[in-house]
Amino acid sequence: TVYRIQLFLFISRTMISSILDSPVLLVCAAALLSIAAAISILIFRVIFPTIITHPWRLPPKDSRQSKSDKKSTVVLAGSFNPPHLGHLVMIRYLAERYGRVICCIGVNPNKQYDVTPQSRAEILREIIIHDGGCNNVTVEVVSGYIWRFARTQNASSFFRGIRTWDADGGDERTLQILNTWGPLILGRIWPMKTMFLEGDPQYRHVSSTLVRQICARRKEAIESEDSNADINKELTRLVPERVTAKVAEVYGASS
């Protein structure tokens, strides 16, 4: 055993000495170490995602972090199908913390949508325009990779809204891997960090699927000439009141 250790140390010293004596080998070794370090960082990001739990906190006012955030652009990507109150409180938080927020709705040209991304963006814009805390928020419909669009906007971070990691982490993990490795492989650029914003517990029961189901029930009630007053009240508890009628109309027509 002692002999093996001595042999290992001798070989190691010889290799290190050879590398140090050769500029070419030294550069190659440094490059390999850099690649290994980069891969380790990306693997760490995937295994240990950054999850911002509720209550969401803001950095202290006038702190270095706060000043940096106010100069930053961030992207919040989602289907917003349709937008609801759970989305709105997340957008308000990001708008308060960062200098500019871009809500991105992706378009898959190979997929058929019951409600177009443009219609969803119109509803979301109406919500944002009439909300006092979202003056620095814009809505964009993006074809192609959203991470590529985010680069053109000099975004520093990529956000995804989730109910909880336990509830949505399985599906989000796949998107996180694509957003982590896609820029490196396809764009040859360093990927921006993906962060997950857990929903406000008050709205964790709210989902776009639930809103669509209620809109479908409302349509059935209208067609059968039943009272839909209770259904309308239920809908106003899930989406901002200003767009309730529009959401009911658009998603009722698509059901």
C-alpha positions in Angstrom: 0.0 0.0 0.0 2.8 2.4 0.9 4.5 1.5 -2.4 1.3 2.3 -4.4 0.9 5.7 -2.6 4.5 6.6 -3.4 4.1 5.5 -7.0 1.0 7.6 -7.3 2.7 10.7 -5.8 5.7 10.2 -8.1 3.5 10.0 -11.2 1.4 13.0 -10.1 4.5 15.1 -9.5 5.9 14.1 -12.9 2.7 15.0 -14.7 2.4 18.3 -12.9 6.0 19.1 -13.7 5.5 18.3 -17.4 2.4 20.5 -17.6 4.2 23.4 -15.9 7.2 23.1 -18.2 5.0 23.1 -21.4 2.9 26.2 -22.2 0.7 24.2 -24.5 -0.1 21.6 -21.9 -0.6 24.3 -19.3 -3.2 26.1 -21.5 -4.9 22.8 -22.3 -5.1 21.9 -18.6 -6.5 25.3 -17.7 -9.1 25.0 -20.5 -10.2 21.5 -19.3 -10.5 22.8 -15.7 -12.6 25.8 -16.9 -14.9 23.5 -18.8 -15.2 21.1 -15.9 -16.0 24.0 -13.6 -18.7 25.4 -16.0 -20.3 22.0 -16.4 -20.3 21.5 -12.6 -22.1 24.9 -12.1 -24.8 24.0 -14.7 -25.3 20.6 -13.2 -25.6 22.2 -9.7 -28.2 24.6 -11.0 -30.4 21.7 -12.3 -30.0 19.5 -9.2 -30.5 22.4 -6.8 -32.9 24.9 -8.5 -33.3 28.4 -7.1 -36.8 28.5 -5.6 -38.2 31.8 -4.2 -40.7 30.8 -1.5 -43.5 32.9 -0.2 -43.5 35.4 1.5 -41.4 37.0 -1.2 -38.8 39.4 0.2 -37.3 42.5 -1.3 -33.7 43.5 -0.7 -33.2 46.4 1.7 -33.9 49.7 0.1 -30.7 51.5 -1.1 -28.7 48.3 -0.7 -26.3 47.2 -3.4 -28.6 44.3 -4.3 -31.6 46.6 -4.6 -29.8 49.1 -6.8 -28.6 46.3 -9.0 -32.1 44.8 -9.3 -33.5 48.2 -10.3 -31.2 48.3 -13.2 -32.0 44.8 -14.3 -34.4 43.3 -16.9 -36.0 40.0 -16.1 -38.3 37.6 -18.1 -41.3 35.8 -16.7 -42.3 33.1 -19.1 -45.6 31.2 -19.1 -48.6 30.2 -21.2 -51.0 32.5 -19.3 -53.8 30.4 -20.6 -55.6 32.4 -19.3 -53.9 34.9 -16.9 -55.3 34.9 -13.4 -54.9 36.5 -10.0 -52.0 34.1 -9.1 -50.1 35.4 -12.1 -50.9 39.0 -11.2 -49.4 38.9 -7.7 -46.2 37.4 -9.0 -46.0 40.1 -11.7 -46.5 42.8 -9.0 -43.7 41.4 -6.9 -41.2 41.3 -9.9 -42.3 44.8 -11.0 -41.6 46.1 -7.5 -38.2 44.5 -7.3 -36.7 44.8 -10.8 -36.4 47.7 -13.2 -38.1 46.0 -16.1 -40.2 42.9 -16.4 -41.1 41.2 -19.7 -43.9 38.6 -19.6 -43.3 36.2 -22.5 -45.9 33.9 -24.1 -44.2 31.4 -26.3 -45.5 30.2 -29.6 -45.0 26.7 -30.9 -45.7 26.8 -34.7 -46.4 23.1 -34.7 -49.1 23.3 -32.0 -52.8 24.3 -32.4 -54.1 26.6 -29.7 -57.8 26.9 -28.7 -57.0 30.5 -27.6 -54.2 32.1 -29.6 -51.1 33.5 -27.8 -52.1 36.9 -29.2 -55.5 36.8 -27.4 -53.9 35.7 -24.2 -51.4 38.5 -24.5 -54.2 41.0 -25.1 -56.0 39.9 -21.9 -52.7 40.1 -19.9 -51.9 43.6 -21.2 -55.3 44.8 -20.2 -54.8 43.4 -16.7 -51.3 45.1 -16.4 -52.4 48.5 -17.9 -55.1 48.9 -15.3 -52.9 47.7 -12.4 -51.0 50.6 -10.7 -48.0 48.4 -9.6 -47.1 47.2 -13.1 -46.0 50.3 -15.0 -42.6 48.7 -15.9 -44.1 45.5 -17.3 -44.6 44.6 -20.9 -46.1 41.6 -22.6 -44.5 39.9 -25.6 -45.5 37.0 -27.8 -42.3 35.1 -28.7 -41.7 32.7 -31.5 -38.8 30.4 -31.1 -36.6 30.0 -28.0 -37.6 32.4 -25.2 -34.0 32.3 -23.9 -32.8 33.7 -27.2 -35.4 36.5 -27.1 -34.3 37.2 -23.5 -30.7 37.7 -24.6 -31.8 40.3 -27.2 -33.4 42.2 -24.3 -30.3 42.0 -22.1 -32.3 40.1 -19.4 -30.3 39.0 -16.4 -32.7 36.3 -15.1 -35.4 34.0 -16.3 -38.4 33.4 -14.0 -41.0 30.7 -14.0 -44.1 30.9 -11.8 -45.1 27.7 -10.0 -47.6 26.7 -7.3 -45.0 24.7 -5.4 -42.0 22.7 -6.5 -43.6 19.5 -5.2 -46.7 20.2 -7.4 -45.0 21.5 -10.6 -41.3 20.6 -10.3 -41.5 17.5 -12.5 -42.7 19.4 -15.5 -40.5 22.4 -14.8 -37.4 20.3 -14.5 -37.5 19.5 -18.2 -37.9 23.2 -19.2 -35.1 24.1 -16.8 -32.7 21.6 -18.5 -33.6 23.0 -21.9 -33.1 26.6 -20.7 -29.8 25.6 -19.1 -28.2 23.6 -21.9 -30.0 25.0 -24.9 -28.1 28.3 -25.0 -24.8 26.6 -24.5 -25.3 24.0 -27.2 -27.4 25.9 -29.7 -26.3 29.5 -29.1 -22.8 29.0 -27.7 -23.6 31.5 -25.0 -23.7 31.1 -21.2 -27.3 30.5 -20.0 -29.0 32.9 -17.7 -30.2 31.6 -14.4 -33.7 30.2 -14.1 -35.5 30.9 -10.9 -38.8 29.6 -9.7 -41.3 31.8 -8.0 -43.6 29.8 -5.7 -47.2 31.1 -5.7 -48.9 33.1 -2.9 -50.7 30.5 -0.7 -53.8 32.6 -1.1 -53.9 31.8 -4.8 -52.3 28.3 -5.0 -55.7 26.7 -5.6 -56.0 29.0 -8.7 -54.9 27.5 -12.0 -55.5 28.3 -15.7 -57.1 24.8 -16.0 -59.6 25.6 -13.3 -60.5 28.9 -15.0 -61.0 27.2 -18.3 -63.3 24.6 -16.6 -65.4 27.3 -15.1 -65.7 29.1 -18.4 -66.9 25.8 -20.0 -69.5 25.4 -17.2 -70.7 29.0 -17.8 -71.1 28.3 -21.5 -73.2 25.2 -20.7 -75.3 27.1 -18.3 -76.0 29.8 -20.9 -76.9 27.2 -23.5 -79.3 25.4 -21.2 -80.7 28.8 -20.0 -79.8 28.1 -16.4 -78.7 30.9 -14.1 -74.9 31.5 -14.3 -74.7 34.1 -11.5 -72.9 31.8 -9.1 -70.5 30.8 -11.9 -69.7 34.4 -12.6 -69.0 35.1 -8.9 -66.7 32.0 -8.9 -64.8 33.4 -11.9 -64.3 36.8 -10.3 -62.5 35.1 -7.4 -59.9 33.7 -9.9 -59.3 36.5 -12.5 -59.2 40.3 -12.1 -62.8 41.6 -12.3 -61.9 44.0 -15.1 -61.3 41.1 -17.5 -63.8 38.6 -16.2 -66.3 39.1 -19.0 -63.5 38.9 -21.7 -62.0 35.7 -20.2 -65.5 34.2 -20.1 -66.2 35.2 -23.7 -62.9 34.0 -25.1 -62.6 30.8 -23.2 -66.3 30.0 -23.4 -66.2 30.2 -27.2 -63.2 27.9 -27.2 -64.7 25.2 -25.0 
